[in-house]
Amino acid sequence: MSTLSIFGTVPAQSAAAPAQPRERRPIPAVLGADLEVPVKGGRLVGYANLDYAASAPCLEPVSAAVTAALPAYSSVHRGAGYASQLTTARYEQARHTVRAFVGARPEDAVIFTRNTTDATNLLAGCLPAGATAVVFDTEHHASLLPWERVVRLAPPAFPGEAVRAADEALAALDGPKLLVVTAASNVTGELWPIAALAHIAHRHGARILVDAAQLVPHRPLNLTALDLDYVAFSGHKLYAPFGAGVLVGRRDWLAAGEPYLKGGGAVRSVAPAGSGDTEWHEDPEPRHEAGTPNVLGAIALAAACDALTATGWTALVREEERLIARLRAGLASIEGVRELSLWGPDHPRVGIVSFTVDGLAAREVAEALSGEYGIGVRDGKFCAHPFVRHLLGTTDGGCEDGTASAVRASVGIGTTEEHVDRLVAALRDLAARGTTA
């Protein structure tokens, strides 16, 4: 007997055979590691990609999984042909892989979406009538904006204050309520106390949605152990840039909510005009995945989950912490460069650091790093306008003109010491220009 995996047909293990420990693999490579880009003067230099927090490059195993699936690519769920059956099996296996990757409960729904923003908006449309969302002003716009009824909390001065503020806000609310919080800030990389916040939410009869977009490429996540209700994240930040994201969590609100898209696959039966109502799927997975889904995106997302799991988090985290420590130490040594932080330099974080350079707008810095040094970073407010303004101590300015904005460097698989050192050396040069401008 064989079973279908995202890589094809694999032999089934005997039920009596003990599970064999998985051998840890080397850290996988990313596509584009040898990319060369033009810089001032017409030279070509190796690209130093330090913009992983926006979109990570594609892992080679992810590309291989998509390539393997393409020859048999077909429709899913409703086709009788072999290719359709094989593609359906791969798509549904991807759902199981993602469920395991985040440590979800067996009964949790896994709904494929376009990205974290899409997943969050899907859940917003499924909240019970009269529900209120509680969200900090430190959040990404995807978490700030979708809610019909919302209580927004000021940036907390320390993690314990975040827990206290959520406690007070939830205690003051009646009816259904949802606490929405990031696991790792997309601006500072700082880790949030999601276990404590989940405990507080449940104590008040609320649920919690965790934006894990910036966490899962860098750290393991166990939804069950943390007692989270919902988790959302994006493939394009998880080395799977094929247009898929996911919402994982409890079924009841999702099963009762209005179908996110109305169309084929979301319905059990459509009655003729005047003869009855449309019967929607009660299972939230087909209910909210109308139409032909992004099959290759789901396969890619699952392949990324498999690749990171097979590598083992110890090696991934150790390498990332080494690189981000090197980068932060380098930034701290440059006069005129200021790192942004909500909870101080010693608070745990993933491989993200945002900063300003005295005398230079963020856009100037980013353009110079690209055009003169072959370094890719992000500049702006990172779709977190209230938070960046808070960190900079200003309420004016916009992303477009580079004022009241910052520069963000982020590392991941494929980042090297040379990339980090090149950025530090370039910023040292630019900071000197800023002081003489």
Summary of the structure (lengths in Angstrom):
residues: 437
radius of gyration: 22.9
end to end distance: 72.1
largest distance: 78.0
contacts: 1487
relative contact order: 0.16
helix: 37%
strand: 19%
